[in-house]
C-alpha cells in the first residue's frame, strides 16, 4: 500500500477514516528514526514491515540481526503460520489494501563467516586514525601507530591483516635508531600498549575482520532483477558478545559509507536504510570514539541519502545527541515498574508533537501488542501530531530460518564467489619474514663456505647479497649518524662504524626472524652470524 504519500505504517485509532492512515514520507525517510518499546510489544513486527516496504520500492536495506529472528525476511509468510489469522484480521481492520505474503531478496553477512558471507576490510583501509579511536590509544600511542603505517607505506609493504600490523610494530620497536631521525621516536612501551589492545581485538575475532577480499560498500546498494532493494542481514547474535569488534565494524562501515556516497540532499527516496536492532547493546558498550562518530554520522549522513533507524527497548538508551536527530518515531508500550521506566515514559512523551486528544504518557503504558504511538516528518519537515496507531502486519515470515533454508538462500547469493574464499597476498608480514630468512641464509652460507667462496657464486646468491647489502648500507648510515651525534654532544663512540653497522643489521634482521616469525632461537643464531660477518 505504498503510494505517493510514502510507506504505509498503520492506521490511527479513534480518528476519521480519511485521516487514519499513517505514512512514512519517503522524502523524509533519510531523516532517521527510532523504534522503541519493551520486550514483546511488537518492535520486530514494525521493523519487518518497514523493511518489506523499503525493499519493495527499490531501497536497499541493512539490518543487524541480534536475536536471529530477522532471517525470516528471506521467506514469505505462510497461511499455515501461527500468526496468519492475527495478521489477516489486522490487515482488514486497518484497510491494508493488497496485503499478501511475499519474500525479500536477502543477502546474509557474518563477520565470522559462519551464517553468511564474511565481511572484511584491510588494516590500510581502516587507517591509523579510526584504528586509534577504536583501540582508545593516547596521543603518543597514536603517533607510534601513524609511524608504523608511514614506514610500511614508504617501504611498499601492505598492511592487510592484524598479523601485518603486529609484525610492523615489532620491527619499528626493534629499529628505533634506524627510523627515529626520519619519522620520530618510537618507544617499546608504546608499542607494547598498542599490541595489548590489538590482542584484545584479536581475541574477540578481529583477525577474521581484517583481510581480503575487502567489502565493496557498493555491494550493499544493489537491487535484484525485479527492482527490489537487497536486504543485507548481518548475523550479530555472536558478534554482540564482542563489543570492541562490533564497535570496530560499525565505525568502519559508517565511515566508509559516508566517504563513498555523494551528496544528494533529500532524494525522492533513500539510497540506503540502516536498521540497528537492539541498539541499547551497542551504546552500552560503545567507547567514546564510537559515540562521537555515530553522532557525527547521524548528523551528516542524511545528506548522502542514507536513513539510520535505531531499535531499542527503552528510548533513553539512545544518547541525547543522537536521539535529537531522529525525526521519525514509533513508540511501543513501556512498563512503569521502576523509577528508570517512569523516567523513560516521561522522556518519550516529551519528544512527541502534542496531540490535545491524547494523553501520551498514559497511552504509552496502555498500548497493546501491535499498537504504537507514531509521529513522522511531514513533507514540510515538521513532525506530525502523535497518533495511537495499529501497526500493519509484515509480508515476510516472522521468525528465524532453519539451517537448510538459510543454506538455500546463501547458495543463490550473487556474492558467493566474491567474498567466501579468503585471499592472502604477500604483505608486510611475509616481506619482513622473507627479508629475515634471506639474511639468515646468507649468514649461514658464509659461515659454512667462507665469504670469498660465496662471492664466487653470484647467480645463486646475488639477490640475497643485494638485500643484505642494502640492509648493511642502511645500518652503516644509521651508525654513522649516531657517531656524529655523539661527537657533537661530546660523547664518544665505543664502536667503529663497521661494528655498529654489524650490530644494527644483526638487531634488525635477527629480530625479524626471532620475533616477527616467532623463532627466538633462530633470531639469536642469525644475530650471532651477522655480527661475526661484518667484524
N, C-alpha and C positions, 0 to 999 in steps of 0.2 A: 504494500500500500504506500510505497514511496512515490512522491509526486513533486510538483513544483514547490510545495511547502517544505520539503525535506524528508527526513526519515521519521516514520510513524513510531511513536514510543508507547502510546496507550491512550485511554480515554479518561477524562476527568470525571469525578463523582459529583453528583448533585449540580451539574451545570447543563445549560440548554444544549440540545443536540447539535446545533450549528457551531457551538464553541467547545465541544467536548474533546475533540481530537488534539492530542499534544504531539508536537513535532520538534525534531532537532534540525534547525535550519542548516543546510549544507554549507552555505557561505560563511557560517559562523562555527562550523564544526571544528575548525582548526584553532578555536579559542580555548581548547582544553576542557576537561570535565572531571567530575567526581561521582562515583557510585559508592554509597556508604550504607551501612546497616549491620545489625547484629547477625550472628551466625544463624542460618536457616530462614532468613526473611525474604530471600529471592534475589540476592545480588547477582548470582551466577546466571539466572534466567534472564535478567535485564541485560547483562553483559553479552550473553549469547545472542539475544535478539538484535542488539545493535551490530554485532559482528556480522550476523547473517545479512543485515540490510546494507551495511557498508560494502561487503563483498559483492552483493547482487548488483550494485550500481557501479561497479568497477573500481572501488577504492581498496587498495591493498591494506592489510591489517597485520600488526604484530601483537601477539598476546603471550604473556608469561603464564604458564600453566603450573601453579604451585601444588595443587592437590591432585592433578592427573585427570580431573573430570572435564576439562575443556577439549580433550581429544575427540569427544563426540561431535565437535563441529565438522568433522570429516564425513559424517554419515547423516543421512536423512532421518528424521523422526519416523516412528512406526505406529500404525494404527493398533498394533498389539502391545504397545508400550504402556506402562502403568499410569503414565500421565496423560494419555491420549484423551480421555473423557474430560479431564480438567481443562486441557488446552483448547479443545474444540468448543467447550462451553464458554471459556473466556473470550475466544475469538468472536463468537456470536454476540456476546454481551457488549463488547466494545465496538462492534461494527468493523471488524478487521476483514475487509473485503479481499477475496482471492487468497485467503490463508490456505497454504498447502505445505506439506513437508518437502524439504529439499536439502541437499548436501552443500558443502563448500569445497573449493579447491585448496585443500590443506597441505602444507609442507611442514614436516616435523623437523625440529632442530634440537640439538642437545650438546652442550659444551663437552660432555663426557663421551659423546658418540655412541651412546647405548640405546637411546629411544628416538634417534633422529640423526640427521646429518651433523657432523661436528662443525662447530663454529670456531674458527681460528683467526688470529691475527699475528703479525710478527712483532718482535721487540722493537724493531726500527719504526714500524708504523705506529706503535703505541707512543714512542718518543719519550725522551727523558723527563719532560715536564709532567705529562699525565702519569707516568710511572712514579715519579717522585711524590705526587699528590696521593696516589693510591697507597704507596708504602709509608706515607706520613714521614718523609725524610725532613731533617732540618736543612738550613741553608747550606751548611758546609757539605753535608752528605749529598745534597742535590748537585752541588758543584762538582763533586767527585764523579757522580753518575754522568754528568754532562761531559766530563773529560773522557770517560770510557767510551761514550758514544762518538766523540770527536776523533779520538785516536783510531777507533775502528773504521770510521768513515774515511779518514785521511789515508789509512793503510789499505783501503779497499776490502775490508773484512765485513761480511754481512752479519748482522745480529738478528737471527731469526727466532731463536727459542731461548729459554732460560739457561740452557747449557752454554750457549754462546756468550750470554751476558756474564754468567758466573766465571767463565774462563777468562774473559776480557778483564774483569775486575781483578782477578788473581794476578794476571800479567801486569796490570798497572801498579798493583801494590808491591810487586817484586822488582819493579823497574822505575821507581820514583826518580832516581837520578837521571835516567835517560829522557824522561818525559817532562820533568819538573820545569825546566827552563822554558819550554815552548808552551806548555799547557797549564802549568800551575802545580802547586803541591798536592800530592795525594798521600794520605796517611793510612796506615794499615788499620788503625782504629775505625776510621770512617768506612773503609771497605768492609771491615768485619760487621759493622752495624747494618750496612746495606745487604750483605749476604744473609744475615739473620732474618731480615724482613723477606727476602726472596725465598728463603727456606719455608717460612710460614705460608707464603703464597703457593709455593710448590706443593706443600703438604695438603692444601685444600683442592688440589687438582689443577693448579696453574700451568703445569707442564703440558697439559693437553690443550690449553687455550692458546699458547704461543707456538706457532709453527706455520707450516704451509700445507696445502694451498690456503691462503688467507681469504676470508669472506669478501666478496664484492658487494658493497652496500646496495648496488642497483638490483641485485637479486631479490631484495625484499620488496621491490616495487613492481613486480610482474603481474600480469593478468593472464588468464587462461584463454583458450580458443573461443570461449563463449563471451569473453569480455568481462568475466568476473574477477575481482581482485583476489590475488593469492592471500590465504590466511596462514601466516607464519606462526606456528605454535612452538614455543620454547619449553621443553621439559625442564621445569625448575624445582621439582619436588626434592631432588637430591642437592641441587645447586644452592637452595636457600639455607642449607646446613653449613655452607661455606661463605659467610658474609663478605669476606675480603675478596674472594674470587667473583662473587656476584657483583660487588661494587665495581671491581675492575672491568668486568664485562659491560655493565650498564654505562659507566662513564665513557668507555671507549666507543660504544655503539652510538650514544647520543652525540658525542663529539664528531664522529665520522659522518653521521647523518647531517649535522649542522654544517660541516665543511663541504660536503659533497653536493648538497642541493642548492639550486639558485634561488634568489629572492623572487617571490611571486605575489607577495601581499596576501590578499584574501581571495583565493581562487573560487571558481564555481563549486568545486568540491575538493576535499583534501587530497593531497598527493599520497599520504600515508597516515594511518591512525595507530597509535600505540596504546595498548591496554596493559597496565601493570596490576595484575591481580595480587591480593594480599599485600598491598603497598606498605602496610604498617611494619611488616617484617623487613622490608627494605630500609625504611627510615630508622627503625630501632637500632640497627647495627651499622648504619652508614657513617663513615668518617666525615670530618668537616669538609674535606675536599670534595667529596661526592655531593654533599648538601649544597655547597656553593655552586657546583657545576649544574646540578639539577635545577636550581633556582634560575641560573643564567639561561639554560636551555629552554625552560618553560616560558621565560620572558621573551626570548628572541626567536625561537624556532617556529612559532606560528607564522611568521612572515615567509617561511620556507614551504608553507602549505602542509605542515605536519601538526596533527592534533594529538595531545597526550592526555590519557584518561587514567586516573588512579582509582583502584577499587580497594576499599578497606572497611574494617568493621566499625571503626569509630572515626568520625570526621576530625577530631582533634589529634589524630595520629599524623596528619599531614601538617608540616611546619607552616606557620602563618604566611611566610613569604611566598611559599608555593601555593598554598590554598587561595591566596588572594588573586591568583592568575586563572583560577578555574571557573569559567563562566557558565558552563552547563552542568547542572546538578540534579542527581536523582538520589533522594534520601529515603532509604527503607527504615523499618522500625528500629528504635533503640529502647533499651530497658533501663529504668531508673533504679537499679538495685544498689548502686554505690555512689558516693559523692562525685567520683570521676564520671560516672554515667550521667548524673544530673548536670554536671558542667558541660558535657558533650551535647546534651539536649539543648541547653541554653545557647551554646555556641552555634549549633546547627540552625536553630530557629532564627538567630540574628543575621544569618547570611542570606536569607531569602528576602525577595521583594515582598512587602507586606500585602496580604490578602485580607481585607476587612471582614470577610465572611468566614475566615478560617483561623482557629487558634492553633498555630503551628506547633508550639511546644507541647500542647496536649495531644495533638494528632500524631506526633512522632511516636508516642508511646502506645497508641491505639491501632496503628496500621496493621493490617492482616498480611499474611504471606502473599506476595504478589502485588501488594499495593506499595506506593511510594509517593513522596512529595516531589514534584517535578517543577523545575524552573530552568528555562533555556534562554539563550540570547536570541532576540528577535532580529529582524532584518536591519533595523537601525542600530543594533549593537546593545540595546538596553535589555536587561533581564525581564522575562515575562513574570507576571504575578504567579506566585506559587500555587499549585493546584494538587489536591489529593487525587491520585491517578491509579487506575487499574492498568498494570503493565501488560503489554502484548506477549503472547507465547512465542517461543523460538520455533524456527522451521527445522533446525537440525536436532540431532539426538542430544538429550540431556543425560550426561553420564560418560564414563570412560569407555575406551575400546579394549577389547581383549587383545592378546599378543598376536593372534592370527590376523585380525582386522588391521592392526597397526602395521604389520609386515606387508600386507597387500597395498595399503596406502603408500608405504615407503617405497615399494617396488616400482611404482609408476611415477615417482617424483622426477621432475625434469633435471634435478641436480645430483642424482645418484652418482654418476661417473665423475662429476666435477669435484666433489668435496670428500667423498668417503675414504679414498686412499691417501694416506699421508705422504708427502714428498719431503725428502731430507737432502737438500742441496748442500754443496760444500759451503761452509760458513766459518765464522770466527773460530769455533772450537776445532774444526778439522784443520784449518790453516795453522793455528798455533800447535796443534798436535803434530802436523807434518813437519813444520819447521824444527821442532824439538827432536823428532825422530831422525831427520836428515843430519842435524848436528851431532847426534849421538852416533850415527852410522859412520860419519867421517872420523870422529874421535877414535872410535874403536878400530877403524881400518888403519889409522896412523899408528896406533899402539901395537897392532899386530904386524904391520908390514914396514913401518918407518915412513917418515914424511917424504923422502926422495922417491921411494918406490911408488907411493900413491900418486905423486905428481906426474909420474910417467904414464898414468892411465887416465888421460883427460876425458875420454869418452864415457868411462864408467863413473867418473866422479866429478866431471865438470860442473854439473848442475848443483851438486852438493857443495863443492868448493865455492861456487858463486854465492850460494846462500850463506855459508859460514863466513865468506869474505865480507859480504855486506853487513853481517852482524858484527864482525870484527871492526869494520870501519866505523860503524855507529858507536860501538863501545869505546874505541880509541878516542873518538871525538869527544864523547861524554867525559872520558877520563881526563883528557887534556883540558877540557873546560873546568873540571873540578880542580885540577892542579893550578890553573891560572887564578881561579877564585881564591884558593888558599894563599897563593903568593901575594895577592892584592890585600888580603886581610892579615898578612904576617904569619900565617900558619904554614908549616912545612909538610910536604907530602912525604910519606914514608915508603911510597912505591913508585916505580918507574911507570911511564905511560903504557909500556907493553904489558907489565904485570897488572896494571889497573884495568887495561882492556881485557886481559885474560879473565880477571875476576868478574868483570861485568858480563862477559859472554857466558861464563860458567853460571853466574847467577841467573841471567836471562833465560838461556836455553835449558839449563838444568832444571830450573823451576817450572818451565813449561812442561817438561817431561814429568817431573815429580808431582806437581800439584794439579795442573790442568788435566793431565791424563789420569792421574791417580796412582802412580807408582813411585813412592818416595825413594825406594831403594835404587831404582833406575836413575832417578834425578841426581842422587848423590854420586853415582857412578859416572854420569856424564859430566858433572861439575868437576870431578877429580881429573878426568881425562882432558877436558878442555883447559883446565888450569895448567896442567903439565905441558900441553901442546904449545902454549904461547909464552913459556917462561924464557 
